Amino acid sequence: MSPTAELTQSTLSARGFRGFVPFRALPGSNVPTGHGIYVVIRTDTSPPSFLPTSPAGHLKGRDPSVTADKLNDAWVDGATVMYIGKAAGQNGLNQRLADYRRHGTGLMAGHWGGRYIWQLADSDTLLVAWLPMTEDDPGEAEQNLIDEFKKLHGEALPFANLRNNARKTPETDTSID
């Protein structure tokens, strides 16, 4: 993928991403069951407001809340992409995004990655889009999109991507993020 001027709903749509629905609309959105990658976007590029605590569910006793300073440090001015994730193996896009949505509603779910988005005061306006994949490795596609984001934003990761996956192979990636 060659870098574009910015990763926006329009450019992602042109690349085949579908959906662009709020998390609350995911259950009725015919999200594919196969593997692929997904993004969470915020169409408003104004500075964010953060909630003092996260409404997301605790996972293994861990509180997903972080300080406003930590959130401000992670914030990328002007970016619309807030998070880039993948769904591989048995956790297809439909299941992975259902887990992510449930986590944001305060329920326990196996989706700890991307948790910073739930502390955005306007998290209910965020849009989720997905790109199903049949042949390609979703881990590689996820990393390519993260790398593109980093090139566009001075090596910063998307706001809710807490680490760079550094080209993990499906055999060695055992994380729950």
VMD Tcl script that builds the backbone (N, CA, C; Angstrom):
set m [mol new atoms 531]
animate dup $m
set s [atomselect $m all]
$s set {name element resname resid chain x y z} {
  {N N MET 1 A 0.839 -1.180 0.000}
  {CA C MET 1 A 0.000 0.000 0.000}
  {C C MET 1 A 0.879 1.237 0.000}
  {N N SER 2 A 0.603 2.132 -0.899}
  {CA C SER 2 A 1.355 3.379 -0.877}
  {C C SER 2 A 0.607 4.388 -0.019}
  {N N PRO 3 A 1.356 5.187 0.760}
  {CA C PRO 3 A 0.708 6.154 1.645}
  {C C PRO 3 A -0.149 7.160 0.877}
  {N N THR 4 A -1.227 7.575 1.499}
  {CA C THR 4 A -2.098 8.592 0.929}
  {C C THR 4 A -1.921 9.874 1.729}
  {N N ALA 5 A -2.646 10.905 1.339}
  {CA C ALA 5 A -2.585 12.155 2.088}
  {C C ALA 5 A -3.044 11.930 3.519}
  {N N GLU 6 A -4.016 11.091 3.726}
  {CA C GLU 6 A -4.519 10.781 5.073}
  {C C GLU 6 A -5.389 9.537 4.986}
  {N N LEU 7 A -5.466 8.828 6.075}
  {CA C LEU 7 A -6.365 7.683 6.164}
  {C C LEU 7 A -7.697 8.193 6.684}
  {N N THR 8 A -8.670 8.258 5.800}
  {CA C THR 8 A -9.992 8.779 6.131}
  {C C THR 8 A -11.050 7.746 5.741}
  {N N GLN 9 A -12.284 8.034 6.095}
  {CA C GLN 9 A -13.377 7.158 5.688}
  {C C GLN 9 A -13.392 6.999 4.182}
  {N N SER 10 A -13.180 8.074 3.456}
  {CA C SER 10 A -13.196 8.031 1.991}
  {C C SER 10 A -12.064 7.167 1.433}
  {N N THR 11 A -10.843 7.366 1.913}
  {CA C THR 11 A -9.722 6.584 1.376}
  {C C THR 11 A -9.833 5.111 1.779}
  {N N LEU 12 A -10.294 4.845 2.992}
  {CA C LEU 12 A -10.458 3.464 3.423}
  {C C LEU 12 A -11.582 2.776 2.644}
  {N N SER 13 A -12.655 3.490 2.392}
  {CA C SER 13 A -13.758 2.952 1.601}
  {C C SER 13 A -13.279 2.599 0.188}
  {N N ALA 14 A -12.462 3.457 -0.388}
  {CA C ALA 14 A -11.922 3.198 -1.721}
  {C C ALA 14 A -11.037 1.953 -1.748}
  {N N ARG 15 A -10.488 1.580 -0.621}
  {CA C ARG 15 A -9.638 0.387 -0.517}
  {C C ARG 15 A -10.438 -0.875 -0.219}
  {N N GLY 16 A -11.743 -0.744 -0.049}
  {CA C GLY 16 A -12.580 -1.915 0.166}
  {C C GLY 16 A -13.111 -2.087 1.580}
  {N N PHE 17 A -12.779 -1.178 2.491}
  {CA C PHE 17 A -13.344 -1.261 3.839}
  {C C PHE 17 A -14.848 -1.012 3.754}
  {N N ARG 18 A -15.600 -1.754 4.554}
  {CA C ARG 18 A -17.053 -1.647 4.577}
  {C C ARG 18 A -17.525 -1.420 5.996}
  {N N GLY 19 A -18.786 -1.075 6.138}
  {CA C GLY 19 A -19.386 -0.876 7.448}
  {C C GLY 19 A -19.522 0.587 7.771}
  {N N PHE 20 A -18.504 1.141 8.426}
  {CA C PHE 20 A -18.531 2.528 8.888}
  {C C PHE 20 A -19.803 2.789 9.693}
  {N N VAL 21 A -19.971 1.944 10.697}
  {CA C VAL 21 A -21.139 2.024 11.575}
  {C C VAL 21 A -20.678 2.251 13.015}
  {N N PRO 22 A -21.522 2.877 13.841}
  {CA C PRO 22 A -21.184 2.987 15.265}
  {C C PRO 22 A -21.184 1.593 15.903}
  {N N PHE 23 A -20.449 1.445 16.986}
  {CA C PHE 23 A -20.386 0.155 17.679}
  {C C PHE 23 A -21.774 -0.381 17.996}
  {N N ARG 24 A -22.700 0.490 18.408}
  {CA C ARG 24 A -24.033 0.027 18.800}
  {C C ARG 24 A -24.785 -0.608 17.630}
  {N N ALA 25 A -24.399 -0.288 16.387}
  {CA C ALA 25 A -25.074 -0.842 15.208}
  {C C ALA 25 A -24.422 -2.130 14.700}
  {N N LEU 26 A -23.326 -2.564 15.316}
  {CA C LEU 26 A -22.647 -3.772 14.832}
  {C C LEU 26 A -23.527 -5.014 14.797}
  {N N PRO 27 A -24.358 -5.282 15.808}
  {CA C PRO 27 A -25.135 -6.526 15.776}
  {C C PRO 27 A -26.005 -6.699 14.528}
  {N N GLY 28 A -26.479 -5.639 13.932}
  {CA C GLY 28 A -27.314 -5.756 12.742}
  {C C GLY 28 A -26.601 -5.402 11.451}
  {N N SER 29 A -25.279 -5.436 11.462}
  {CA C SER 29 A -24.515 -4.921 10.317}
  {C C SER 29 A -23.921 -5.972 9.394}
  {N N ASN 30 A -24.291 -7.219 9.538}
  {CA C ASN 30 A -23.778 -8.276 8.666}
  {C C ASN 30 A -22.260 -8.267 8.553}
  {N N VAL 31 A -21.594 -8.174 9.699}
  {CA C VAL 31 A -20.139 -8.229 9.711}
  {C C VAL 31 A -19.724 -9.630 9.285}
  {N N PRO 32 A -18.774 -9.744 8.342}
  {CA C PRO 32 A -18.349 -11.076 7.882}
  {C C PRO 32 A -17.773 -11.921 9.015}
  {N N THR 33 A -17.885 -13.242 8.865}
  {CA C THR 33 A -17.377 -14.154 9.885}
  {C C THR 33 A -15.930 -14.561 9.647}
  {N N GLY 34 A -15.403 -14.292 8.465}
  {CA C GLY 34 A -14.022 -14.659 8.156}
  {C C GLY 34 A -13.021 -13.694 8.760}
  {N N HIS 35 A -11.736 -13.935 8.468}
  {CA C HIS 35 A -10.715 -13.067 9.027}
  {C C HIS 35 A -10.526 -11.812 8.177}
  {N N GLY 36 A -9.839 -10.833 8.768}
  {CA C GLY 36 A -9.583 -9.575 8.089}
  {C C GLY 36 A -9.027 -8.544 9.056}
  {N N ILE 37 A -9.082 -7.295 8.654}
  {CA C ILE 37 A -8.643 -6.207 9.519}
  {C C ILE 37 A -9.794 -5.229 9.703}
  {N N TYR 38 A -9.687 -4.408 10.745}
  {CA C TYR 38 A -10.732 -3.427 11.010}
  {C C TYR 38 A -10.107 -2.160 11.562}
  {N N VAL 39 A -10.848 -1.081 11.438}
  {CA C VAL 39 A -10.404 0.216 11.940}
  {C C VAL 39 A -11.542 0.855 12.722}
  {N N VAL 40 A -11.152 1.708 13.659}
  {CA C VAL 40 A -12.102 2.551 14.372}
  {C C VAL 40 A -11.714 3.976 14.001}
  {N N ILE 41 A -12.691 4.736 13.484}
  {CA C ILE 41 A -12.386 6.100 13.078}
  {C C ILE 41 A -13.262 7.104 13.831}
  {N N ARG 42 A -12.701 8.283 13.958}
  {CA C ARG 42 A -13.405 9.424 14.561}
  {C C ARG 42 A -13.442 10.488 13.480}
  {N N THR 43 A -14.600 10.814 12.997}
  {CA C THR 43 A -14.703 11.760 11.888}
  {C C THR 43 A -14.462 13.198 12.320}
  {N N ASP 44 A -14.607 13.482 13.595}
  {CA C ASP 44 A -14.359 14.815 14.143}
  {C C ASP 44 A -12.881 14.916 14.486}
  {N N THR 45 A -12.162 15.851 13.884}
  {CA C THR 45 A -10.727 15.984 14.152}
  {C C THR 45 A -10.414 17.051 15.192}
  {N N SER 46 A -11.442 17.575 15.860}
  {CA C SER 46 A -11.196 18.552 16.922}
  {C C SER 46 A -10.552 17.856 18.127}
  {N N PRO 47 A -9.908 18.607 19.013}
  {CA C PRO 47 A -9.303 17.986 20.194}
  {C C PRO 47 A -10.354 17.219 21.000}
  {N N PRO 48 A -9.959 16.093 21.563}
  {CA C PRO 48 A -10.911 15.248 22.290}
  {C C PRO 48 A -11.137 15.697 23.721}
  {N N SER 49 A -12.207 15.185 24.295}
  {CA C SER 49 A -12.449 15.254 25.733}
  {C C SER 49 A -12.396 13.818 26.224}
  {N N PHE 50 A -11.800 13.641 27.394}
  {CA C PHE 50 A -11.650 12.301 27.949}
  {C C PHE 50 A -12.484 12.132 29.205}
  {N N LEU 51 A -13.042 10.948 29.370}
  {CA C LEU 51 A -13.752 10.598 30.596}
  {C C LEU 51 A -12.715 10.300 31.687}
  {N N PRO 52 A -13.039 10.607 32.942}
  {CA C PRO 52 A -12.073 10.339 34.012}
  {C C PRO 52 A -11.828 8.841 34.236}
  {N N THR 53 A -12.839 8.026 33.966}
  {CA C THR 53 A -12.685 6.574 34.074}
  {C C THR 53 A -13.325 5.912 32.862}
  {N N SER 54 A -12.816 4.766 32.528}
  {CA C SER 54 A -13.322 4.032 31.380}
  {C C SER 54 A -14.563 3.224 31.759}
  {N N PRO 55 A -15.588 3.233 30.908}
  {CA C PRO 55 A -16.759 2.392 31.148}
  {C C PRO 55 A -16.535 0.942 30.708}
  {N N ALA 56 A -15.371 0.665 30.101}
  {CA C ALA 56 A -15.098 -0.668 29.571}
  {C C ALA 56 A -14.964 -1.696 30.688}
  {N N GLY 57 A -15.190 -2.932 30.320}
  {CA C GLY 57 A -15.093 -4.018 31.275}
  {C C GLY 57 A -13.673 -4.280 31.739}
  {N N HIS 58 A -13.564 -4.770 32.945}
  {CA C HIS 58 A -12.261 -5.152 33.491}
  {C C HIS 58 A -11.926 -6.543 32.968}
  {N N LEU 59 A -10.687 -6.751 32.603}
  {CA C LEU 59 A -10.257 -8.049 32.092}
  {C C LEU 59 A -9.216 -8.616 33.035}
  {N N LYS 60 A -9.489 -9.790 33.575}
  {CA C LYS 60 A -8.589 -10.447 34.528}
  {C C LYS 60 A -8.245 -9.513 35.683}
  {N N GLY 61 A -9.249 -8.753 36.146}
  {CA C GLY 61 A -9.066 -7.860 37.275}
  {C C GLY 61 A -8.368 -6.555 36.956}
  {N N ARG 62 A -8.006 -6.332 35.700}
  {CA C ARG 62 A -7.309 -5.101 35.316}
  {C C ARG 62 A -8.317 -4.023 34.948}
  {N N ASP 63 A -8.114 -2.836 35.519}
  {CA C ASP 63 A -8.953 -1.673 35.229}
  {C C ASP 63 A -8.460 -1.053 33.922}
  {N N PRO 64 A -9.346 -0.856 32.927}
  {CA C PRO 64 A -8.915 -0.285 31.656}
  {C C PRO 64 A -8.679 1.230 31.705}
  {N N SER 65 A -9.026 1.878 32.805}
  {CA C SER 65 A -8.873 3.335 32.918}
  {C C SER 65 A -7.406 3.730 33.002}
  {N N VAL 66 A -7.079 4.825 32.319}
  {CA C VAL 66 A -5.747 5.419 32.419}
  {C C VAL 66 A -5.910 6.917 32.662}
  {N N THR 67 A -4.831 7.565 33.013}
  {CA C THR 67 A -4.890 8.991 33.318}
  {C C THR 67 A -5.088 9.823 32.052}
  {N N ALA 68 A -5.605 11.027 32.239}
  {CA C ALA 68 A -5.762 11.960 31.123}
  {C C ALA 68 A -4.407 12.272 30.497}
  {N N ASP 69 A -3.358 12.343 31.308}
  {CA C ASP 69 A -2.013 12.593 30.766}
  {C C ASP 69 A -1.601 11.490 29.799}
  {N N LYS 70 A -1.870 10.247 30.169}
  {CA C LYS 70 A -1.521 9.117 29.301}
  {C C LYS 70 A -2.323 9.175 27.997}
  {N N LEU 71 A -3.599 9.516 28.103}
  {CA C LEU 71 A -4.440 9.633 26.912}
  {C C LEU 71 A -3.965 10.786 26.027}
  {N N ASN 72 A -3.649 11.914 26.633}
  {CA C ASN 72 A -3.134 13.056 25.860}
  {C C ASN 72 A -1.826 12.710 25.162}
  {N N ASP 73 A -0.957 11.949 25.829}
  {CA C ASP 73 A 0.309 11.539 25.217}
  {C C ASP 73 A 0.083 10.649 24.002}
  {N N ALA 74 A -0.968 9.833 24.033}
  {CA C ALA 74 A -1.259 8.916 22.934}
  {C C ALA 74 A -2.004 9.588 21.781}
  {N N TRP 75 A -2.613 10.738 22.053}
  {CA C TRP 75 A -3.433 11.405 21.054}
  {C C TRP 75 A -2.601 11.853 19.859}
  {N N VAL 76 A -3.150 11.676 18.634}
  {CA C VAL 76 A -2.486 12.082 17.403}
  {C C VAL 76 A -3.356 13.153 16.752}
  {N N ASP 77 A -2.904 14.405 16.837}
  {CA C ASP 77 A -3.669 15.521 16.272}
  {C C ASP 77 A -3.945 15.316 14.781}
  {N N GLY 78 A -5.180 15.560 14.387}
  {CA C GLY 78 A -5.575 15.509 12.986}
  {C C GLY 78 A -5.881 14.133 12.439}
  {N N ALA 79 A -5.583 13.083 13.172}
  {CA C ALA 79 A -5.834 11.721 12.682}
  {C C ALA 79 A -7.307 11.365 12.846}
  {N N THR 80 A -7.836 10.626 11.899}
  {CA C THR 80 A -9.189 10.103 12.033}
  {C C THR 80 A -9.177 8.635 12.461}
  {N N VAL 81 A -8.130 7.905 12.138}
  {CA C VAL 81 A -8.019 6.506 12.552}
  {C C VAL 81 A -7.586 6.471 14.011}
  {N N MET 82 A -8.404 5.849 14.842}
  {CA C MET 82 A -8.131 5.746 16.272}
  {C C MET 82 A -7.514 4.398 16.644}
  {N N TYR 83 A -7.838 3.363 15.866}
  {CA C TYR 83 A -7.358 2.028 16.185}
  {C C TYR 83 A -7.380 1.175 14.926}
  {N N ILE 84 A -6.377 0.307 14.812}
  {CA C ILE 84 A -6.291 -0.664 13.718}
  {C C ILE 84 A -6.128 -2.030 14.369}
  {N N GLY 85 A -6.993 -2.976 13.996}
  {CA C GLY 85 A -6.922 -4.310 14.580}
  {C C GLY 85 A -7.097 -5.386 13.536}
  {N N LYS 86 A -6.935 -6.619 13.983}
  {CA C LYS 86 A -7.071 -7.756 13.076}
  {C C LYS 86 A -7.953 -8.817 13.716}
  {N N ALA 87 A -8.510 -9.643 12.868}
  {CA C ALA 87 A -9.262 -10.812 13.303}
  {C C ALA 87 A -8.711 -11.984 12.511}
  {N N ALA 88 A -8.102 -12.912 13.229}
  {CA C ALA 88 A -7.468 -14.049 12.563}
  {C C ALA 88 A -7.870 -15.336 13.275}
  {N N GLY 89 A -7.629 -16.438 12.618}
  {CA C GLY 89 A -7.917 -17.733 13.225}
  {C C GLY 89 A -9.395 -17.931 13.457}
  {N N GLN 90 A -9.732 -18.503 14.617}
  {CA C GLN 90 A -11.123 -18.809 14.917}
  {C C GLN 90 A -11.937 -17.554 15.221}
  {N N ASN 91 A -11.280 -16.470 15.608}
  {CA C ASN 91 A -11.996 -15.230 15.911}
  {C C ASN 91 A -12.139 -14.405 14.643}
  {N N GLY 92 A -13.172 -14.668 13.880}
  {CA C GLY 92 A -13.425 -13.908 12.672}
  {C C GLY 92 A -13.843 -12.487 13.011}
  {N N LEU 93 A -14.007 -11.662 11.988}
  {CA C LEU 93 A -14.363 -10.254 12.174}
  {C C LEU 93 A -15.616 -10.087 13.022}
  {N N ASN 94 A -16.645 -10.860 12.736}
  {CA C ASN 94 A -17.897 -10.724 13.467}
  {C C ASN 94 A -17.688 -10.942 14.962}
  {N N GLN 95 A -16.987 -12.013 15.329}
  {CA C GLN 95 A -16.754 -12.331 16.742}
  {C C GLN 95 A -15.823 -11.319 17.391}
  {N N ARG 96 A -14.765 -10.929 16.686}
  {CA C ARG 96 A -13.783 -9.998 17.244}
  {C C ARG 96 A -14.421 -8.639 17.522}
  {N N LEU 97 A -15.216 -8.149 16.580}
  {CA C LEU 97 A -15.867 -6.850 16.773}
  {C C LEU 97 A -16.988 -6.934 17.814}
  {N N ALA 98 A -17.646 -8.072 17.901}
  {CA C ALA 98 A -18.660 -8.248 18.950}
  {C C ALA 98 A -17.993 -8.197 20.328}
  {N N ASP 99 A -16.827 -8.818 20.459}
  {CA C ASP 99 A -16.082 -8.767 21.721}
  {C C ASP 99 A -15.665 -7.331 22.044}
  {N N TYR 100 A -15.179 -6.612 21.053}
  {CA C TYR 100 A -14.738 -5.225 21.239}
  {C C TYR 100 A -15.916 -4.360 21.708}
  {N N ARG 101 A -17.063 -4.522 21.055}
  {CA C ARG 101 A -18.259 -3.763 21.422}
  {C C ARG 101 A -18.693 -4.090 22.853}
  {N N ARG 102 A -18.743 -5.379 23.190}
  {CA C ARG 102 A -19.127 -5.795 24.543}
  {C C ARG 102 A -18.183 -5.221 25.594}
  {N N HIS 103 A -16.900 -5.220 25.293}
  {CA C HIS 103 A -15.922 -4.665 26.233}
  {C C HIS 103 A -16.243 -3.203 26.524}
  {N N GLY 104 A -16.597 -2.455 25.499}
  {CA C GLY 104 A -16.920 -1.037 25.669}
  {C C GLY 104 A -18.185 -0.778 26.464}
  {N N THR 105 A -19.061 -1.774 26.546}
  {CA C THR 105 A -20.300 -1.611 27.326}
  {C C THR 105 A -20.127 -2.009 28.786}
  {N N GLY 106 A -18.900 -2.375 29.155}
  {CA C GLY 106 A -18.639 -2.722 30.546}
  {C C GLY 106 A -18.614 -4.207 30.827}
  {N N LEU 107 A -18.882 -5.012 29.817}
  {CA C LEU 107 A -18.872 -6.460 30.006}
  {C C LEU 107 A -17.459 -7.011 29.841}
  {N N MET 108 A -17.215 -8.131 30.442}
  {CA C MET 108 A -15.925 -8.773 30.268}
  {C C MET 108 A -15.910 -9.434 28.894}
  {N N ALA 109 A -14.874 -9.154 28.135}
  {CA C ALA 109 A -14.740 -9.741 26.806}
  {C C ALA 109 A -13.257 -9.857 26.497}
  {N N GLY 110 A -12.908 -10.774 25.641}
  {CA C GLY 110 A -11.515 -11.000 25.290}
  {C C GLY 110 A -10.977 -9.986 24.302}
  {N N HIS 111 A -11.146 -8.711 24.571}
  {CA C HIS 111 A -10.609 -7.671 23.687}
  {C C HIS 111 A -10.049 -6.551 24.547}
  {N N TRP 112 A -8.787 -6.642 24.898}
  {CA C TRP 112 A -8.147 -5.641 25.733}
  {C C TRP 112 A -7.508 -4.550 24.883}
  {N N GLY 113 A -7.059 -4.887 23.688}
  {CA C GLY 113 A -6.457 -3.910 22.785}
  {C C GLY 113 A -7.477 -2.861 22.376}
  {N N GLY 114 A -7.001 -1.661 22.144}
  {CA C GLY 114 A -7.887 -0.590 21.702}
  {C C GLY 114 A -8.735 0.020 22.796}
  {N N ARG 115 A -8.451 -0.298 24.044}
  {CA C ARG 115 A -9.313 0.126 25.154}
  {C C ARG 115 A -9.335 1.631 25.378}
  {N N TYR 116 A -8.323 2.373 24.917}
  {CA C TYR 116 A -8.330 3.825 25.124}
  {C C TYR 116 A -9.545 4.497 24.489}
  {N N ILE 117 A -10.091 3.926 23.430}
  {CA C ILE 117 A -11.220 4.598 22.766}
  {C C ILE 117 A -12.420 4.763 23.683}
  {N N TRP 118 A -12.558 3.874 24.660}
  {CA C TRP 118 A -13.727 3.948 25.535}
  {C C TRP 118 A -13.643 5.118 26.502}
  {N N GLN 119 A -12.470 5.742 26.656}
  {CA C GLN 119 A -12.355 6.921 27.510}
  {C C GLN 119 A -12.549 8.220 26.736}
  {N N LEU 120 A -12.783 8.121 25.442}
  {CA C LEU 120 A -13.158 9.301 24.666}
  {C C LEU 120 A -14.603 9.656 25.024}
  {N N ALA 121 A -14.857 10.919 25.339}
  {CA C ALA 121 A -16.214 11.342 25.702}
  {C C ALA 121 A -17.196 11.095 24.561}
  {N N ASP 122 A -16.699 11.114 23.321}
  {CA C ASP 122 A -17.577 10.903 22.167}
  {C C ASP 122 A -17.420 9.510 21.553}
  {N N SER 123 A -17.067 8.507 22.364}
  {CA C SER 123 A -16.859 7.159 21.823}
  {C C SER 123 A -18.105 6.598 21.146}
  {N N ASP 124 A -19.277 7.087 21.524}
  {CA C ASP 124 A -20.506 6.596 20.889}
  {C C ASP 124 A -20.651 7.073 19.444}
  {N N THR 125 A -19.831 8.023 19.008}
  {CA C THR 125 A -19.886 8.506 17.624}
  {C C THR 125 A -18.816 7.867 16.739}
  {N N LEU 126 A -17.927 7.070 17.328}
  {CA C LEU 126 A -16.872 6.427 16.546}
  {C C LEU 126 A -17.484 5.428 15.574}
  {N N LEU 127 A -16.825 5.278 14.432}
  {CA C LEU 127 A -17.302 4.354 13.408}
  {C C LEU 127 A -16.335 3.185 13.268}
  {N N VAL 128 A -16.896 2.009 13.018}
  {CA C VAL 128 A -16.115 0.791 12.835}
  {C C VAL 128 A -16.272 0.348 11.384}
  {N N ALA 129 A -15.143 0.011 10.768}
  {CA C ALA 129 A -15.160 -0.496 9.394}
  {C C ALA 129 A -14.248 -1.715 9.318}
  {N N TRP 130 A -14.513 -2.597 8.377}
  {CA C TRP 130 A -13.750 -3.830 8.264}
  {C C TRP 130 A -13.420 -4.118 6.816}
  {N N LEU 131 A -12.341 -4.871 6.654}
  {CA C LEU 131 A -11.893 -5.320 5.337}
  {C C LEU 131 A -11.693 -6.830 5.412}
  {N N PRO 132 A -12.648 -7.596 4.863}
  {CA C PRO 132 A -12.499 -9.056 4.879}
  {C C PRO 132 A -11.309 -9.468 4.015}
  {N N MET 133 A -10.692 -10.569 4.383}
  {CA C MET 133 A -9.546 -11.073 3.636}
  {C C MET 133 A -9.731 -12.560 3.408}
  {N N THR 134 A -9.359 -13.013 2.235}
  {CA C THR 134 A -9.473 -14.434 1.948}
  {C C THR 134 A -8.106 -15.101 1.869}
  {N N GLU 135 A -7.170 -14.492 1.194}
  {CA C GLU 135 A -5.863 -15.105 0.985}
  {C C GLU 135 A -4.778 -14.492 1.858}
  {N N ASP 136 A -4.788 -13.183 2.019}
  {CA C ASP 136 A -3.710 -12.484 2.697}
  {C C ASP 136 A -3.739 -12.709 4.203}
  {N N ASP 137 A -2.579 -12.509 4.825}
  {CA C ASP 137 A -2.423 -12.631 6.270}
  {C C ASP 137 A -2.937 -11.357 6.937}
  {N N PRO 138 A -3.964 -11.451 7.797}
  {CA C PRO 138 A -4.481 -10.241 8.437}
  {C C PRO 138 A -3.444 -9.569 9.340}
  {N N GLY 139 A -2.548 -10.325 9.935}
  {CA C GLY 139 A -1.502 -9.727 10.764}
  {C C GLY 139 A -0.584 -8.842 9.948}
  {N N GLU 140 A -0.248 -9.286 8.766}
  {CA C GLU 140 A 0.603 -8.485 7.883}
  {C C GLU 140 A -0.154 -7.261 7.369}
  {N N ALA 141 A -1.414 -7.445 7.008}
  {CA C ALA 141 A -2.226 -6.315 6.533}
  {C C ALA 141 A -2.407 -5.276 7.636}
  {N N GLU 142 A -2.633 -5.744 8.873}
  {CA C GLU 142 A -2.750 -4.831 10.012}
  {C C GLU 142 A -1.454 -4.033 10.182}
  {N N GLN 143 A -0.321 -4.731 10.148}
  {CA C GLN 143 A 0.958 -4.048 10.340}
  {C C GLN 143 A 1.238 -3.073 9.201}
  {N N ASN 144 A 0.891 -3.437 7.966}
  {CA C ASN 144 A 1.082 -2.519 6.843}
  {C C ASN 144 A 0.296 -1.231 7.041}
  {N N LEU 145 A -0.941 -1.348 7.522}
  {CA C LEU 145 A -1.761 -0.160 7.747}
  {C C LEU 145 A -1.219 0.661 8.920}
  {N N ILE 146 A -0.748 0.001 9.967}
  {CA C ILE 146 A -0.115 0.712 11.082}
  {C C ILE 146 A 1.137 1.443 10.587}
  {N N ASP 147 A 1.944 0.762 9.769}
  {CA C ASP 147 A 3.153 1.392 9.222}
  {C C ASP 147 A 2.802 2.618 8.380}
  {N N GLU 148 A 1.746 2.506 7.593}
  {CA C GLU 148 A 1.307 3.645 6.785}
  {C C GLU 148 A 0.884 4.801 7.680}
  {N N PHE 149 A 0.116 4.506 8.719}
  {CA C PHE 149 A -0.309 5.538 9.671}
  {C C PHE 149 A 0.916 6.219 10.270}
  {N N LYS 150 A 1.892 5.424 10.678}
  {CA C LYS 150 A 3.101 5.970 11.295}
  {C C LYS 150 A 3.850 6.899 10.330}
  {N N LYS 151 A 3.926 6.541 9.066}
  {CA C LYS 151 A 4.583 7.405 8.065}
  {C C LYS 151 A 3.852 8.739 7.939}
  {N N LEU 152 A 2.537 8.687 8.031}
  {CA C LEU 152 A 1.732 9.903 7.898}
  {C C LEU 152 A 1.783 10.785 9.148}
  {N N HIS 153 A 2.109 10.182 10.294}
  {CA C HIS 153 A 2.010 10.907 11.569}
  {C C HIS 153 A 3.296 10.859 12.388}
  {N N GLY 154 A 4.428 10.974 11.720}
  {CA C GLY 154 A 5.699 11.106 12.419}
  {C C GLY 154 A 6.037 9.959 13.341}
  {N N GLU 155 A 5.737 8.740 12.899}
  {CA C GLU 155 A 6.040 7.513 13.637}
  {C C GLU 155 A 5.132 7.258 14.839}
  {N N ALA 156 A 4.095 8.075 15.034}
  {CA C ALA 156 A 3.135 7.833 16.110}
  {C C ALA 156 A 2.212 6.676 15.728}
  {N N LEU 157 A 1.847 5.884 16.714}
  {CA C LEU 157 A 0.842 4.840 16.520}
  {C C LEU 157 A -0.547 5.465 16.586}
  {N N PRO 158 A -1.558 4.813 16.006}
  {CA C PRO 158 A -2.920 5.297 16.216}
  {C C PRO 158 A -3.210 5.389 17.711}
  {N N PHE 159 A -4.061 6.318 18.095}
  {CA C PHE 159 A -4.369 6.622 19.487}
  {C C PHE 159 A -4.534 5.397 20.383}
  {N N ALA 160 A -5.322 4.417 19.972}
  {CA C ALA 160 A -5.622 3.276 20.836}
  {C C ALA 160 A -4.769 2.042 20.551}
  {N N ASN 161 A -3.840 2.125 19.599}
  {CA C ASN 161 A -2.881 1.034 19.397}
  {C C ASN 161 A -1.731 1.284 20.369}
  {N N LEU 162 A -1.631 0.452 21.370}
  {CA C LEU 162 A -0.656 0.687 22.427}
  {C C LEU 162 A 0.723 0.135 22.120}
  {N N ARG 163 A 0.809 -0.688 21.094}
  {CA C ARG 163 A 2.119 -1.212 20.713}
  {C C ARG 163 A 2.119 -1.516 19.229}
  {N N ASN 164 A 3.313 -1.531 18.686}
  {CA C ASN 164 A 3.509 -1.872 17.288}
  {C C ASN 164 A 3.671 -3.386 17.220}
  {N N ASN 165 A 2.890 -4.048 16.410}
  {CA C ASN 165 A 2.923 -5.504 16.375}
  {C C ASN 165 A 4.167 -6.083 15.724}
  {N N ALA 166 A 4.964 -5.245 15.071}
  {CA C ALA 166 A 6.278 -5.620 14.546}
  {C C ALA 166 A 6.283 -6.923 13.752}
  {N N ARG 167 A 5.341 -7.022 12.840}
  {CA C ARG 167 A 5.305 -8.137 11.896}
  {C C ARG 167 A 5.303 -9.518 12.541}
  {N N LYS 168 A 4.442 -9.701 13.529}
  {CA C LYS 168 A 4.296 -11.023 14.130}
  {C C LYS 168 A 3.686 -11.981 13.114}
  {N N THR 169 A 4.086 -13.210 13.194}
  {CA C THR 169 A 3.480 -14.233 12.345}
  {C C THR 169 A 2.326 -14.858 13.122}
  {N N PRO 170 A 1.332 -15.385 12.439}
  {CA C PRO 170 A 0.202 -15.986 13.149}
  {C C PRO 170 A 0.635 -17.086 14.121}
  {N N GLU 171 A 1.706 -17.804 13.816}
  {CA C GLU 171 A 2.154 -18.893 14.690}
  {C C GLU 171 A 2.712 -18.370 16.008}
  {N N THR 172 A 3.298 -17.153 16.008}
  {CA C THR 172 A 3.922 -16.640 17.225}
  {C C THR 172 A 3.073 -15.610 17.960}
  {N N ASP 173 A 1.988 -15.167 17.377}
  {CA C ASP 173 A 1.148 -14.149 18.005}
  {C C ASP 173 A 0.118 -14.825 18.897}
  {N N THR 174 A 0.347 -14.767 20.203}
  {CA C THR 174 A -0.582 -15.363 21.165}
  {C C THR 174 A -1.221 -14.312 22.039}
  {N N SER 175 A -1.120 -13.041 21.645}
  {CA C SER 175 A -1.665 -11.960 22.459}
  {C C SER 175 A -3.182 -11.947 22.398}
  {N N ILE 176 A -3.781 -11.243 23.373}
  {CA C ILE 176 A -5.232 -11.068 23.363}
  {C C ILE 176 A -5.598 -9.676 22.906}
  {N N ASP 177 A -4.613 -8.866 22.517}
  {CA C ASP 177 A -4.887 -7.500 22.034}
  {C C ASP 177 A -5.471 -7.535 20.659}
}
mol reanalyze $m
mol bondsrecalc $m
mol representation Tube
mol addrep $m
